[in-house]
């Protein structure tokens, strides 16, 4: 559990790169807020602003998760970790819907889809944290670490597509 806690604490540095989960978007009705009449530059600027606004609550939730995990130290139980992770999971799910419902400029469409798919692994890990035991903590940690790295890379690809700088590393 000590290493699982360390992984959760490290997510605050990755929070700016954890913008959504997969799955929630499959049942949402698209709202299509981008207008096709916009110029390419205007569409990219609007999409970049929308993306940053959508991911901000995720960043805040992961910072709070990190602070809570740090305050508990290595004594937190799996159930306590799950309670602490719940707001981050909710923020990821909400962000997923926002990103899935937006009409992205062509240059970002495929990468947004990849980002949504990659987010599912992070969400799955957060959903499963309550069931972590001492025997499977190492496997969970590895899975979560890999998922956050993949998602962080995907987020930076989207940021590049939208003309945004890479996410800060901490």
C-alpha positions as CSV (number, residue, x, y, z in Angstrom):
1,X,0.0,0.0,0.0
2,X,2.9,2.3,0.6
3,X,4.0,2.3,-3.1
4,X,0.3,2.7,-4.2
5,X,0.1,5.8,-2.1
6,X,3.3,7.1,-3.6
7,X,1.9,6.5,-7.1
8,X,-1.3,8.4,-6.2
9,X,0.7,11.2,-4.7
10,X,2.8,11.5,-7.9
11,X,-0.4,12.1,-9.9
12,X,-0.5,15.7,-8.9
13,X,2.5,16.3,-11.2
14,X,0.6,14.5,-13.9
15,X,-2.7,16.1,-13.3
16,X,-2.3,18.6,-16.1
17,X,-1.9,15.6,-18.3
18,X,-4.9,13.6,-17.1
19,X,-7.8,15.1,-18.9
20,X,-10.5,12.4,-19.2
21,X,-11.7,8.9,-19.0
22,X,-13.0,6.6,-21.6
23,X,-16.4,5.0,-21.7
24,X,-18.7,7.8,-20.5
25,X,-18.7,9.4,-23.9
26,X,-20.4,6.5,-25.6
27,X,-23.8,7.4,-24.1
28,X,-23.7,11.2,-24.5
29,X,-25.4,13.3,-27.1
30,X,-22.9,15.6,-28.8
31,X,-23.5,19.3,-28.4
32,X,-21.0,20.4,-31.1
33,X,-20.0,23.9,-29.8
34,X,-17.4,24.7,-32.6
35,X,-18.9,26.4,-35.6
36,X,-17.6,25.2,-39.0
37,X,-17.5,28.8,-40.3
38,X,-14.5,29.6,-38.0
39,X,-11.1,30.0,-39.6
40,X,-8.6,27.3,-38.9
41,X,-6.6,29.6,-36.6
42,X,-9.8,30.7,-34.7
43,X,-11.0,27.1,-34.4
44,X,-7.6,26.0,-33.0
45,X,-7.6,28.9,-30.5
46,X,-11.2,28.2,-29.4
47,X,-10.5,24.5,-29.1
48,X,-7.3,25.1,-27.1
49,X,-9.3,27.3,-24.7
50,X,-12.1,24.7,-24.4
51,X,-9.5,21.9,-23.8
52,X,-7.8,23.9,-21.0
53,X,-11.1,24.8,-19.4
54,X,-12.2,21.1,-19.5
55,X,-9.0,19.7,-18.0
56,X,-8.7,22.3,-15.2
57,X,-11.1,20.5,-12.8
58,X,-9.1,17.3,-13.4
59,X,-5.9,19.1,-12.4
60,X,-7.5,20.5,-9.3
61,X,-8.9,17.1,-8.3
62,X,-5.5,15.4,-8.8
63,X,-3.8,18.1,-6.8
64,X,-6.3,17.6,-4.0
65,X,-5.8,13.8,-4.2
66,X,-2.1,14.2,-3.9
67,X,-2.5,16.4,-0.8
68,X,-4.9,14.0,0.8
69,X,-2.6,11.0,0.1
70,X,0.4,12.9,1.4
71,X,-1.4,13.9,4.6
72,X,-2.3,10.3,5.3
73,X,1.2,9.0,4.7
74,X,1.7,5.3,4.1
75,X,-0.9,4.3,6.6
76,X,-3.9,4.8,4.3
77,X,-6.0,1.8,3.6
78,X,-7.2,0.8,0.2
79,X,-10.7,2.0,1.2
80,X,-9.3,5.4,2.3
81,X,-7.4,5.7,-1.0
82,X,-10.6,4.9,-2.9
83,X,-12.5,7.6,-1.0
84,X,-9.7,10.1,-1.7
85,X,-9.6,9.0,-5.4
86,X,-13.4,9.4,-5.9
87,X,-13.3,13.2,-6.8
88,X,-10.5,12.7,-9.3
89,X,-12.4,9.9,-10.9
90,X,-15.6,12.1,-11.1
91,X,-13.5,14.9,-12.6
92,X,-12.1,12.6,-15.2
93,X,-15.5,11.3,-16.1
94,X,-17.0,14.8,-16.5
95,X,-14.0,15.9,-18.6
96,X,-14.4,12.9,-20.8
97,X,-17.9,13.9,-21.6
98,X,-16.9,17.5,-22.4
99,X,-14.1,16.4,-24.7
100,X,-16.2,13.8,-26.4
101,X,-19.1,16.2,-27.0
102,X,-16.9,18.9,-28.7
103,X,-16.4,19.2,-32.4
104,X,-12.6,19.3,-32.7
105,X,-10.6,20.8,-35.5
106,X,-9.6,18.0,-38.0
107,X,-6.0,18.2,-36.9
108,X,-7.0,17.1,-33.4
109,X,-9.9,14.7,-34.0
110,X,-7.9,11.4,-34.1
111,X,-5.7,12.4,-31.2
112,X,-8.7,13.4,-29.0
113,X,-10.2,9.9,-29.7
114,X,-6.9,8.3,-28.7
115,X,-6.8,10.5,-25.6
116,X,-10.3,9.4,-24.6
117,X,-9.3,5.7,-25.1
118,X,-6.1,6.0,-23.1
119,X,-8.0,7.6,-20.2
120,X,-10.0,4.5,-19.6
121,X,-7.0,2.7,-18.1
122,X,-6.4,5.5,-15.6
123,X,-10.1,5.5,-14.7
124,X,-10.1,1.8,-14.3
125,X,-7.2,1.9,-12.0
126,X,-8.9,4.6,-9.8
127,X,-12.0,2.5,-9.8
128,X,-10.2,-0.6,-8.6
129,X,-8.1,1.1,-5.9
130,X,-10.5,-0.1,-3.2
131,X,-9.7,-3.7,-3.9
132,X,-6.0,-3.4,-3.7
133,X,-4.4,-5.9,-1.3
134,X,-0.8,-6.2,-0.3
135,X,-0.4,-9.1,-2.7
136,X,-1.6,-7.2,-5.8
137,X,-0.4,-3.7,-4.9
138,X,2.7,-4.0,-7.1
139,X,0.7,-5.0,-10.1
140,X,-1.8,-2.2,-9.6
141,X,1.0,0.3,-9.2
142,X,2.7,-0.8,-12.4
143,X,-0.6,-0.6,-14.3
144,X,-1.5,2.8,-12.9
145,X,2.0,4.2,-13.6
146,X,1.9,3.0,-17.2
147,X,-1.6,4.3,-17.7
148,X,-0.8,7.7,-16.5
149,X,2.4,7.9,-18.6
150,X,0.5,6.9,-21.7
151,X,-2.3,9.3,-21.0
152,X,0.2,12.1,-20.3
153,X,1.9,11.5,-23.6
154,X,-1.5,11.5,-25.4
155,X,-2.4,14.8,-23.7
156,X,0.8,16.4,-24.9
157,X,0.0,15.3,-28.4
158,X,-3.4,16.9,-28.2
159,X,-1.9,20.0,-26.7
160,X,0.5,20.2,-29.7
161,X,-2.4,19.7,-32.1
162,X,-4.1,22.7,-30.5
163,X,-1.1,24.9,-30.5
164,X,-0.7,24.7,-26.7
165,X,2.7,24.2,-25.0
166,X,3.4,20.9,-23.3
167,X,1.9,20.4,-19.9
168,X,4.2,21.3,-17.1
169,X,5.9,18.4,-15.5
170,X,5.0,19.6,-12.0
